[in-house]
Amino acid sequence: MKILVTGGLGFIGSNFILKLLQKENDFEIINVDAKLFGSNL
């Protein structure tokens, strides 16, 4: 399954991506975001 995440470097987006990666499903995650000073890497 392909999932497009916008804002994946922010607090909510990064935690959402982490939860997806913890599942055993076969996900392809594409993150679209601007890497600015408030980004959560």
C-alpha positions as CSV (number, residue, x, y, z in Angstrom):
1,M,0.0,0.0,0.0
2,K,1.3,3.5,-0.9
3,I,0.7,6.3,1.6
4,L,1.4,10.0,0.9
5,V,2.0,12.0,4.1
6,T,2.1,15.8,3.9
7,G,3.8,17.4,6.9
8,G,5.7,14.3,8.0
9,L,8.5,16.3,9.6
10,G,6.1,17.9,12.1
11,F,5.1,16.6,15.5
12,I,1.9,14.8,14.4
13,G,3.2,13.7,11.0
14,S,6.4,12.2,12.3
15,N,4.5,10.3,15.0
16,F,2.0,9.1,12.4
17,I,4.8,7.8,10.2
18,L,6.5,6.1,13.2
19,K,3.2,4.3,14.0
20,L,2.9,3.1,10.4
21,L,6.4,1.8,10.4
22,Q,5.8,-0.2,13.6
23,K,3.1,-2.2,12.0
24,E,4.0,-5.3,10.1
25,N,2.1,-4.3,7.0
26,D,3.9,-3.6,3.7
27,F,3.7,0.2,3.5
28,E,5.5,2.5,1.0
29,I,5.5,5.9,2.7
30,I,6.2,9.1,0.7
31,N,6.7,12.2,2.8
32,V,6.2,15.7,1.3
33,D,7.3,18.5,3.6
34,A,9.5,21.6,3.8
35,K,12.5,21.1,6.1
36,L,12.5,24.2,8.2
37,F,13.7,25.2,11.7
38,G,10.7,23.6,13.4
39,S,11.1,20.2,11.8
40,N,11.1,17.1,14.0
41,L,13.6,14.6,12.5
